[in-house]
Amino acid sequence: MAAGAAAGAWVLVLSLWGAVVGDQNITARIGKPLVLNCKGAPKKPPQQLEWKLNTGRTEAWKVLSPQGGPWDSVARVLPNGSLLLPAVGIQDEGTFRCQAMSRNGKETKSNYRVRVYQIPGKPEIVDPASELMAGVPNKVEEKARCGKGSLFPQVGTCVSNGGYPAGTLSWHLDGKTLIPDGKGVSVKEETKRHPETGLFTLRSELMVTPARGGAPHPTFSCSFSPGLPQRRALHTAPIQLRVWEPVPQEEVLLVVEPEGGAVAPGGTVTLTCEAPAKPPPQIHWIKDGMPLPLPTSSVLLLPEVGPEDQGTYSCVATHPSHGPQESHAVSVSIIETGEEGPTAGSVEGPELGTLALALGILGGLGTAALLIGVIVWQRRQRRGEERKVPENQEEEEERTELNQPEGPEAAESSAGGP
């Protein structure tokens, strides 16, 4: 009894051991054929075996046997009892089970967990930056001015196309993996799946604010890691960026030649925008408050100046670390000379008529005042002469009286002299 019980226990153990050994995880490349062996099945008919499939193509278990027909172009049982999938696809992922009976009556079960994969193309970095600003968390390009951009300068976007399963993208700086921290390193990821093929496209946008005093030429790269084990990662070509150290913001100056901006018709005016910053900022020009559609340049040349060139000019220097900064404004004007037009400072049109009228009135008032002054002066002269006539008559009478002989006594005394 004891010996029989022990023998039965060994049979049970061996049967369980066979079932465990049959479990396997299978990975197959999309589009390639896949053969699954039914262990324990006789190599030649007659065979007692049955395949059961539970995949993305079935709503329940699908049963296949040597006696039955093939399952369309999806799968069929081979003469040796194995199951053939001519071109495995994403919908073939699932569980495959085979139950076979050997000729001596031993039952064997084989279980397979099938997963498929597709290796994508080599990832690449698109729209890479050429330089970064150290320690300055600027918003990216025009998004910054709209207030909708990221808070970090963009390094580039890593793209992987046509992979399955999705896998992951990771960034590296000088050979070391970058870990997003939301401060100096930020990553924006996007995963899309093709509606027909089921393959994935991954995008990973890296934004970094380099530390001050760090490496002046950091090297960035990106790698794709498949979603299945024992598959090698794919790497992009590295890119090397230049890091600028920010400098204190200085005033933007606008220099005009000739000084004052006034020239004769047909003359030349040169405007120079001086913005001492590194890297050199982009310079745009403004006239009378409106941007001029000109290429960026620090010098604006106005040859053969005409009336249409007159106005107020300024320049705007745009720097990644400082934003736009506008200079003071200068005026450009024309000095008219000769008989062709009014001279500088002259007045014409309605202003000239008003000036002439004012001068006429002032002239008339001056003439009237002069006449009145003459009349008053003449009257005063006449009065002075009338006063002088009586005074002269009195003087003559006094002189006559002094010259007449004194009385009889005076005559006698003069006569009785020696």
C-alpha positions, 0 to 999 in steps of 0.5 A: 500500500505504501509503495503504491501510494508513493508511485501515485504521488510521483505520477502526479508530480511528473504530470504537474511538472510537465504542465509547468515546463510548457508555459513560455513567453514568446516575442515575435516581430510584426510581419514575420511567421511564428511557429508554436510547438505542441509538446507531447503530440505524436509527430505523425497522424493520427494525433489527438490534439487541440489548439485554443487561442485567445487573442485580439482577433477573438471574442472568446477561445478559438479552437483549431485541430488537425481535423478542422480547416485553417483559420483563414490566413491567420493560423493553421495546424501543421502535420506535426501538430505545431501551430503556424501564424504566417504573418504575426500582427498586433492582433495576434497578441494573447494566449495560445494553449495546446492539449495533446495526448500521446500514444501511450495515453499521457496528456501534455499541455503547452501554454504560450503568452505571445507578444509582438514588437516592431523596431522603429527607425533610428530616433532623431533630434529635430529643431535643435537649438544652437545656443542657450543662455546660462541661468536665465529661465526665458520663455521659448521664442515668440511664445514668451511674448504671448505668455504661453511658452515653456519657462525654459530655453528649448534644446530640441525635440526627439522623435521616434517613429513606427515602434511597437510597443510604445517604448520610452525616450530619454535625454542625456547630457554629456553621456549622463541621463537627464532627470526632469526636475521642473526647475532646470530640466523640463521634458514635454512628452507626446505619444500618438498611435497610428489608427491603421497600423497601430504603431507608435510615434513618440515626441520628447521636447527637452528644455534646459536652463544651464547653470552659470559657470557651467560647461560652455559647450554641452553635448545632448543626445536622446535614446529610444528604449523598447518596451520589451526586455532584451532589446537594445536601445537606439541612440540619436546623433549628439548635438553640441550647443553653445552656452552664453553667460548673461551680461548686464543690460545696457542702454540702447543708443541711436546715433544719427549722422549728420548730427541733428538729422537735418539734410538738404534734399537728396542728402544722406542720413545714417542711423546707427543702433548701438546695443552692446550685448552678447550675443548680438541682439536682433535690431528692428527699426521703427518710424513714426511709431510703426515697424519698418519691414526691413531685415534686421541690421544695426545700421539704417541708411537713408540715401537721397532723402526726400519728403517721404523720409522725414519723420521720427526714427527709433530702433528696438534691440531684442535679446533672449535674456532681456527682451525688447529694448527701444532707443530714444527717438531722433528726427530726420528733416529736410533743409530747403535752400535757394529759390526752389522753396522756402529757406529754413525757418521761413513761413508760407501759406496762411501763416505768411498772410497772418504775419503780413497783416500783423506787420501792416497793423504794427506799421500803421500804428507806428506811422500814426504815433510818429505823426502825432509826435511831430505835431506835438513837437511843432506846437511846443516849438511855436509856444517857445517862440511866443514866450521869447518875444516879450522877454526880448522887448523888456531887455531892450527897454531896460538898455534904453533907460540906462543909456539916457542922461540923468536929471539937471543936477547931473548936467550941472555937475558935469558942467562945473567941473575943472 
